[in-house]
Amino acid sequence: MFGTHLKSVPLRYSKHRERKEKYIKSLEQELLRLRHERESVSSDIDRFTSENSLLREIMRAHGIQMPQKKPRDRLAKVTVVGEPGFGQRLQVSLDEGENKIPNFYPEGFGVTFAQKVLHKAADLFTSPQIENQIAPDEPRPEDFNSELQIRPKNSSDAWGYEPQVPVRSHPYHFDSTQVAVDFVLFLERCCLRHRMLGKQGFSGHALTLQAPLLVGSPPVLQNQSTWEVPASELERLFELAGALNLDGEITPVQAWRLISDHPKFYKLDPPGLQKISEGLVRTIHCFGFGAVLDEQTSINIVEKVYASF
């Protein structure tokens, strides 16, 4: 049995290398698309600058006073929830005061005692001493992932039903950016351990939602550490984080779309959302390129909860 296992190791490594090559190719394609988009945006900026100068001249000619200050970009607060290790995650607060939406993921939610023990034991096998013994040409955990392609955004029939048109607000505000971000960051918590264990920073997670949020973070993520990010960037980050197309797998952002596009979305309540979240977080994995879920398993979990409404 042991010999059979050893024979299968080169085959697994070969598949991991192939997946890494496809992943890099997909990122190159996305980079090319973004370069074309940047050129188009630069052209628009030049045009708007010219029009703006013309409008300023017209305002001066008519004695109209120009505003002295541009409105300041609203900031969102990022908070670390939980101690370093398994279960630690990021939480973003977009709204304050009367408009603040309640948090549906309190500290410790979705983490069992057995999981804490198992992941603490796993950390012993990923210590720097053991990592240094891996040969340079052998694949590491950050080299592993599924085949990746770029998926057209907002595919309407991806899971067999049309997304709901937001004709009314959700009774529990689940249609807000705040709840969507909370959900995704709750699932992406498995990626934070790679930030702590990695020697070259948080590499390989560029298309996750939390990666850009960590740019201004402190070196060590302690419980209740806070910093701020521009709130206007979050919706764009949310869109980019869902741009990947994985064969048989989905990202946390795509899992949220699976929930929010469901015909019964406006019937979903907090206990239902928490039940879906607990089911999904048990099946999520990160092999170094961002958190992923099995697509069919995720559909089954979501449909099982919606069947009770």
Number of C-alpha atoms within 10 A of each C-alpha: 5 6 7 8 9 10 10 10 10 12 11 13 16 13 14 20 17 17 18 21 15 17 22 14 14 18 18 12 13 16 12 12 11 12 12 12 12 12 11 11 12 12 12 12 12 11 11 12 12 11 12 12 11 11 12 14 13 12 13 11 9 9 9 11 9 9 7 6 6 6 7 7 11 12 16 19 17 22 20 20 23 19 15 16 18 20 23 24 27 25 24 23 19 22 15 10 6 6 8 11 17 10 13 14 18 9 16 14 13 19 15 10 8 9 14 14 11 11 15 13 11 11 13 11 12 12 11 12 10 10 12 10 8 11 9 8 6 11 16 15 12 17 19 21 24 20 18 20 19 15 12 11 12 14 11 13 10 13 15 8 12 13 20 14 8 10 6 8 11 15 11 15 15 20 16 12 14 21 22 20 24 19 22 25 21 23 27 27 22 23 25 24 19 22 20 16 15 14 10 8 11 21 15 15 20 15 20 26 25 27 20 17 21 18 10 12 17 11 10 10 23 15 16 14 15 18 17 16 21 14 17 13 14 21 15 11 18 20 15 16 22 24 20 23 19 20 12 13 19 22 26 27 27 24 25 18 18 21 21 18 22 20 14 14 19 19 13 20 15 13 11 16 20 16 15 19 22 17 18 21 19 13 13 19 19 21 18 20 24 26 23 25 23 18 18 13 15 22 15 12 16 22 16 13 16 19 8 8 11
